[in-house]
Amino acid sequence: MAGNHPGVPGLGDAPFSAGGRRSARPGPGREVDDDELSAAEEDVHGRALVLASVARDARLNQKFLLLITLSAAIATLGLLQSSTAVVIGAMLVSPLLGPIMGVGFGLATLESNLIKRSLVTMAAGMAVAIIVAMFIIWLSPIRDVTPELRARTQPTLLDLGVAVVGGIAGVYAIMRKLSGVMVGVAIATALVPPLSTIGFGLATGRFDFAVGAALLFLTNTLAIAFAATIIARINKFGPSLTPQHTAMQVMGIIVTLGILSIPLALTLNSLAGEVRARSVVQTELRSLLGESDRVDSLNVRMERDAIAVDGVVLVDRYAAKLDTELAAKIRGELDRAARVSIVQLRQQTNAAVQVEEQLNRRLATLEQREEDSRAILAGLTVGELVPRDRVLIDSQARRVIVQRDREAEGEQVAAAIDRIMAAVQTGYPRWLIQNGSLTAAEEPEETAPAEASATE
């Protein structure tokens, strides 16, 4: 009541504006106009709408399960095909950003119900995605390790940075209702492809793939959730929280991300070492080869404290000590043991290349002649006026002899055969098509009436 606190106006003493709002906020010496109250109320109302939207997207329902099933199927097929475009499509379909944002906003406001609901939804989505991936891989006859699969088994600090920035962009998009930005966030913070990779690792017994993909999914999930928590607190979500609550939130985020950064930093250091080792190996190998020699394939990998190198080089002269010399150079540059196995293949000389080209041309010519001879035989025996056993073909000389008995044929049949031979001769001018007798087929007697004298 007004009389209980001298000098401080009570709620009943505050005048109201025409719209029913108080024009003065209780407090000594300070008045608040209608515009300020309206802005404050709009902020509170806007934050309530954002929380309601986040809670709605974090619900576990049939729509969520259907989308996560479709997304996992698309991602798994894209990983098996090593198709980046298909994998990106799975990222866009995935609904996992909803419950992850729910965890972030729940931590910002300490809403235990929102956190529980989001965790249950996310756990169900993870389970469905992994099961769908395992089922598809079990049915698929192709289980090769593709570059798209391998790319999701070695997360680094760079992936953590991408997820943090993506989470910030996602919260900004939710608060400003920018649906287009969420498309970019979904692509940048890949969530379903790592789950499909986990399913691949479990289905094929590649547990190292499953562990690496699980670390990538955990990195993306925590980074997005914590980024959402930080941005939400900056935008005054959870105004009733005390400084002690804020300190606990900050310390929890720092400690969790710090622990998560340890394996990510180790992976990044290992990848950086592999890149440097590959560069050194390529440089040293090039220095040991001749000017005309070239590297056909080269594989450099780290095996504990040693560097393993294998590949194929095309050389003019065989170098007996190439492996030992390259291993010595690698040890000198990188101060690590090296195991080298380089296969040397002799390059073809110009003369050998020319001979091979001539042989190829010769084979092509013979194949063409065989094809022409089959077509000529089919053309001459059309209508069965000329039996097949009376057509003699010499493919090497491009010569065809048709054994005929003009008296037995009769005038009309003989004229028809002459027209057939003339038509075939016109179609194959490089061949010589002639008449021959039944008694001496090897000696041509006369040429078909329309026959052109054709030579090579």
NUMAR-193590 format. One line per 5 residues: number of its first residue (from 1); their letters; for each residue x, y, z of C-alpha. Coordinates in steps of 0.001 Angstrom, whole numbers, m for minus. Layout:
N
NUM	a	X,Y,Z | ...
% end
This chain:
456
1	magnh	0,0,0 | 1057,3613,m471 | 1415,4410,3187 | 3754,1504,3991 | 6813,3022,2231
6	pgvpg	7190,6743,2891 | 8661,8644,m40 | 8116,5769,m2502 | 4869,5885,m4500 | 2818,2722,m4288
11	lgdap	1296,871,m7150 | m2026,2517,m6427 | m504,5974,m6650 | 930,5590,m10162 | m1196,7474,m12704
16	fsagg	m2301,5636,m15833 | m2183,6770,m19395 | m5168,6754,m21677 | m4322,3225,m22782 | m4295,1868,m19245
21	rrsar	m482,1869,m18782 | 1236,3620,m15933 | 3021,6787,m17001 | 5391,6754,m14018 | 7398,3760,m12782
26	pgpgr	7737,3440,m8976 | 11051,4832,m7885 | 12474,7977,m6331 | 12940,10877,m8691 | 12444,9006,m11990
31	evddd	9502,9066,m14342 | 9089,6822,m17370 | 6951,7911,m20295 | 4620,5749,m22365 | 7128,5234,m25198
36	elsaa	9762,3747,m22868 | 7267,1443,m21262 | 6022,379,m24695 | 9550,m413,m25914 | 10292,m2441,m22784
41	eedvh	7071,m4374,m23119 | 7793,m5056,m26775 | 11244,m6429,m25868 | 9743,m8727,m23268 | 7043,m9817,m25687
46	gralv	9619,m10421,m28445 | 11782,m12577,m26192 | 8719,m14586,m25184 | 7872,m15193,m28833 | 11449,m16315,m29579
51	lasva	11389,m18766,m26659 | 8031,m20091,m27800 | 9399,m20598,m31331 | 12508,m22383,m30018 | 10400,m24634,m27769
56	rdarl	8128,m25483,m30719 | 11093,m26472,m32923 | 12486,m28665,m30133 | 9403,m30886,m29914 | 9585,m34589,m30712
61	nqkfl	6790,m35360,m33158 | 6107,m37266,m36368 | 7313,m34390,m38529 | 10698,m34370,m36769 | 11110,m38148,m37064
66	llitl	10161,m38117,m40751 | 12609,m35322,m41583 | 15488,m36909,m39662 | 14827,m40241,m41412 | 14855,m38633,m44855
71	saaia	17911,m36544,m44021 | 19855,m39571,m42782 | 18949,m41557,m45900 | 20039,m38734,m48212 | 23270,m38181,m46270
76	tlgll	24182,m41884,m46269 | 23618,m42263,m50008 | 25594,m39092,m50670 | 28515,m40291,m48544 | 28588,m43671,m50300
81	qssta	28558,m41928,m53692 | 31024,m39274,m52495 | 28604,m36630,m53795 | 29044,m33268,m52080 | 25806,m31914,m53554
86	vviga	23741,m34792,m52125 | 25354,m34410,m48691 | 24532,m30687,m48706 | 20929,m31601,m49502 | 20829,m33775,m46382
91	mlvsp	22111,m30845,m44295 | 19208,m28692,m45494 | 16574,m31322,m44660 | 17948,m32011,m41171 | 15771,m30712,m38260
96	llgpi	18457,m31164,m35582 | 19173,m27439,m35288 | 15826,m27060,m33491 | 16573,m29156,m30367 | 20191,m27935,m30262
101	mgvgf	18983,m24344,m30156 | 16508,m25456,m27507 | 19387,m26689,m25343 | 21212,m23390,m25838 | 18249,m21194,m24915
106	glatl	17356,m23543,m22065 | 20829,m23125,m20600 | 20574,m19342,m21040 | 17287,m19141,m19129 | 17851,m22210,m16914
111	esnli	14539,m23653,m18120 | 14894,m27300,m17119 | 11780,m28394,m19019 | 13082,m26912,m22270 | 16482,m28531,m21749
116	krslv	14957,m31951,m21054 | 12589,m31741,m24011 | 15401,m30700,m26341 | 17761,m33438,m25127 | 15093,m36120,m25576
121	tmaag	14327,m34898,m29097 | 18012,m34730,m30009 | 18710,m38219,m28607 | 15794,m39663,m30589 | 17018,m37946,m33750
126	mavai	20541,m39268,m33282 | 19305,m42819,m32738 | 17036,m42733,m35797 | 19757,m41266,m38024 | 22334,m43886,m37000
131	ivamf	19891,m46773,m37404 | 18771,m45569,m40851 | 22403,m45202,m41952 | 23305,m48693,m40728 | 20283,m50198,m42510
136	iiwls	21130,m48528,m45843 | 24790,m49552,m45599 | 23767,m53098,m44740 | 21676,m53200,m47931 | 24259,m51452,m50106
141	pirdv	26745,m53570,m52093 | 29168,m50609,m52046 | 30949,m50037,m48750 | 34119,m48335,m49899 | 35636,m45528,m47843
146	tpelr	34972,m42401,m49906 | 36584,m38966,m49475 | 33275,m37609,m48125 | 33273,m40269,m45397 | 36914,m39767,m44509
151	artqp	36443,m35984,m44287 | 34114,m36469,m41299 | 36411,m38624,m39194 | 39125,m36109,m38275 | 37566,m32990,m36671
156	tlldl	39910,m30176,m35680 | 39805,m26808,m33936 | 38808,m25346,m37279 | 35550,m27322,m37123 | 34951,m25961,m33620
161	gvavv	35421,m22423,m34891 | 32998,m23004,m37771 | 30379,m24416,m35399 | 30701,m21486,m32965 | 30318,m18894,m35710
166	ggiag	27476,m20895,m37247 | 25700,m21053,m33891 | 25964,m17284,m33494 | 24509,m16795,m36968 | 21726,m19254,m36149
171	vyaim	20674,m17425,m32979 | 20718,m14115,m34836 | 18538,m15633,m37568 | 16048,m16967,m35008 | 15796,m13645,m33183
176	rklsg	15444,m11645,m36405 | 13325,m14307,m38162 | 15738,m14626,m41073 | 14938,m18015,m42570 | 17476,m17588,m45382
181	vmvgv	20319,m17350,m42888 | 19317,m20672,m41342 | 19967,m22359,m44702 | 23603,m21260,m44548 | 23854,m22270,m40893
186	aiata	22528,m25759,m41716 | 25156,m26189,m44433 | 28056,m24798,m42391 | 27274,m26824,m39251 | 26906,m30314,m40666
191	lvppl	24971,m32461,m38184 | 23449,m35472,m39972 | 26475,m36502,m42138 | 28583,m37259,m39025 | 25732,m39416,m37688
196	stigf	25600,m41296,m41001 | 29362,m41774,m40769 | 28894,m43241,m37285 | 26402,m45691,m38796 | 28925,m46560,m41518
201	glatg	31629,m47225,m38939 | 29369,m49434,m36827 | 27995,m51351,m39839 | 31412,m52031,m41379 | 33433,m52525,m38188
206	rfdfa	35428,m49308,m38738 | 35153,m48114,m35161 | 37832,m45467,m35704 | 35472,m43850,m38216 | 32608,m44025,m35710
211	vgaal	34670,m42399,m32936 | 35965,m39635,m35193 | 32491,m38844,m36546 | 31040,m38872,m33019 | 33660,m36322,m31946
216	lfltn	32714,m34113,m34914 | 29000,m34317,m34066 | 29703,m33548,m30398 | 31878,m30595,m31421 | 29207,m29099,m33660
221	tlaia	26407,m29713,m31163 | 28136,m28204,m28136 | 29543,m25256,m30056 | 26124,m24355,m31499 | 24360,m24788,m28134
226	faati	26929,m22728,m26210 | 26962,m20002,m28865 | 23174,m19845,m28540 | 23510,m19585,m24743 | 25987,m16702,m24919
231	iarin	24069,m14693,m27509 | 20794,m15278,m25670 | 22240,m13935,m22415 | 23696,m10932,m24220 | 20195,m10217,m25548
236	kfgps	18765,m10286,m21984 | 17186,m13717,m21995 | 16910,m14951,m18413 | 16734,m11515,m16703 | 15978,m13061,m13318
241	ltpqh	19327,m14875,m13170 | 21838,m13693,m10601 | 25510,m12882,m11289 | 26357,m16213,m9678 | 24241,m18014,m12274
246	tamqv	25982,m16125,m15050 | 29412,m16998,m13630 | 28444,m20679,m13455 | 27253,m20606,m17068 | 30437,m18960,m18295
251	mgiiv	32702,m21332,m16362 | 30762,m24378,m17538 | 31056,m23306,m21181 | 34762,m22502,m20893 | 35605,m25785,m19136
256	tlgil	33564,m27921,m21559 | 34982,m26289,m24669 | 38473,m26443,m23163 | 38234,m30193,m22635 | 36750,m30653,m26101
261	sipla	39563,m28620,m27641 | 42258,m31066,m26515 | 41541,m33906,m29008 | 40673,m31341,m31681 | 44024,m29625,m31235
266	ltlns	45837,m32965,m31393 | 44065,m33849,m34643 | 44867,m30446,m36119 | 48515,m30845,m35174 | 48596,m34308,m36751
271	lagev	47055,m33038,m39987 | 49493,m30137,m40087 | 52334,m32610,m39654 | 51036,m34739,m42533 | 50790,m31700,m44793
276	rarsv	54348,m30655,m44009 | 55627,m34225,m44421 | 53939,m34528,m47826 | 55476,m31246,m48955 | 58953,m32348,m47873
281	vqtel	58603,m35784,m49504 | 57438,m34284,m52788 | 60312,m31786,m52831 | 63015,m34337,m51986 | 61673,m36955,m54394
286	rsllg	61610,m34414,m57197 | 65242,m33546,m56496 | 66250,m37230,m56836 | 64465,m37800,m60139 | 65630,m36777,m63582
291	esdrv	64184,m33935,m65584 | 62014,m36183,m67734 | 60983,m38458,m64850 | 57579,m37906,m63283 | 55609,m39012,m60253
296	dslnv	52569,m41115,m61142 | 51198,m41548,m57585 | 52429,m40728,m54086 | 50977,m41594,m50672 | 52408,m40082,m47480
301	rmerd	50980,m41041,m44080 | 51980,m40792,m40430 | 52394,m44064,m38541 | 53119,m43265,m34905 | 56673,m41917,m34885
306	aiavd	57491,m42834,m38472 | 56574,m41562,m41904 | 55448,m44145,m44457 | 55880,m43298,m48125 | 54814,m45380,m51098
311	gvvlv	54188,m44494,m54706 | 54940,m45063,m58367 | 57353,m43048,m60529 | 58010,m43210,m64262 | 61733,m43014,m65008
316	dryaa	64093,m43240,m67980 | 66731,m45059,m65911 | 66289,m47274,m62882 | 67834,m45850,m59670 | 68862,m48675,m57338
321	kldte	69195,m46486,m54218 | 66153,m44264,m54665 | 64312,m45608,m51578 | 67303,m45350,m49236 | 68314,m41892,m50457
326	laaki	64772,m40558,m50094 | 64443,m42052,m46594 | 67731,m40420,m45561 | 66601,m37008,m46833 | 63257,m37318,m45009
331	rgeld	65023,m38171,m41740 | 67305,m35197,m42185 | 64467,m32746,m42862 | 61806,m33986,m40432 | 63959,m35767,m37822
336	raarv	61701,m38815,m37930 | 62094,m42387,m39098 | 60922,m43064,m42639 | 59829,m46183,m44487 | 59935,m45702,m48249
341	sivql	58679,m47998,m50988 | 58767,m46425,m54446 | 58012,m48531,m57533 | 59985,m47438,m60602 | 58524,m48033,m64059
346	rqqtn	60438,m47496,m67266 | 59005,m44772,m69460 | 58372,m45446,m73135 | 60809,m43866,m75582 | 59649,m41933,m78641
351	aavqv	60485,m44868,m80926 | 58423,m47210,m78787 | 55527,m44779,m78825 | 55678,m44569,m82625 | 55727,m48353,m82998
356	eeqln	52751,m48629,m80665 | 50840,m46023,m82664 | 51581,m47889,m85917 | 50353,m51143,m84410 | 47211,m49456,m83197
361	rrlat	46550,m48006,m86638 | 47169,m51415,m88228 | 44745,m53103,m85845 | 42152,m50426,m86516 | 42532,m50964,m90278
366	leqre	42119,m54734,m89953 | 39068,m54304,m87760 | 37543,m51920,m90315 | 38188,m54398,m93151 | 36537,m57182,m91206
371	edsra	33540,m54977,m90582 | 33356,m54011,m94283 | 33590,m57656,m95391 | 30634,m58607,m93185 | 28585,m55726,m94581
376	ilagl	29517,m56613,m98179 | 28556,m60254,m97660 | 25198,m59195,m96219 | 24616,m56853,m99153 | 25462,m59428,m101831
381	tvgel	23313,m62189,m100340 | 20238,m60041,m99815 | 17145,m61779,m101151 | 19186,m65037,m101300 | 19771,m64637,m105064
386	vprdr	23452,m65352,m104362 | 24165,m68148,m101857 | 26675,m67298,m99125 | 28951,m70198,m100049 | 29471,m68667,m103546
391	vlids	30950,m65379,m102203 | 34726,m65469,m101697 | 36201,m62558,m99696 | 39883,m61638,m99316 | 39907,m58955,m96587
396	qarrv	43652,m58386,m96845 | 43460,m57567,m100584 | 39976,m56017,m100318 | 38764,m58287,m103109 | 35420,m60112,m103489
401	ivqrd	34616,m62800,m106080 | 31052,m63931,m106679 | 30926,m67429,m108231 | 28163,m67463,m110822 | 26674,m69596,m113590
406	reaeg	24914,m67022,m115764 | 23276,m69673,m117994 | 21680,m71379,m115019 | 20624,m68064,m113481 | 18553,m66923,m116412
411	eqvaa	18376,m63469,m117900 | 16201,m61793,m115234 | 18008,m63268,m112191 | 21393,m62470,m113726 | 20339,m58836,m114284
416	aidri	19108,m58588,m110673 | 22420,m59978,m109340 | 24325,m57507,m111531 | 22354,m54627,m110003 | 23030,m55892,m106462
421	maavq	26766,m56152,m107136 | 26808,m52683,m108675 | 25053,m51179,m105646 | 27439,m52858,m103199 | 30430,m51759,m105298
426	tgypr	29198,m48153,m105169 | 28939,m48329,m101378 | 32472,m49711,m100983 | 34612,m48088,m103719 | 37901,m49183,m102090
431	wliqn	36978,m52827,m102603 | 37047,m54783,m105906 | 33903,m56875,m106453 | 34098,m59275,m109443 | 32265,m62154,m111103
436	gslta	33853,m65596,m111207 | 32941,m68998,m112631 | 32026,m72009,m110567 | 34933,m73964,m112000 | 37706,m71403,m111595
441	aeepe	36800,m69045,m108798 | 40341,m67910,m108296 | 40498,m66324,m111772 | 37987,m63537,m112298 | 36148,m63718,m115636
446	etapa	34246,m60443,m115834 | 33445,m57469,m113807 | 29994,m56403,m112713 | 28428,m54017,m115210 | 28337,m50990,m112887
451	easat	31595,m51906,m111182 | 34208,m49151,m110861 | 37823,m50121,m110973 | 38813,m49253,m107367 | 42174,m49596,m105753
456	e	43580,m48312,m102463
% end
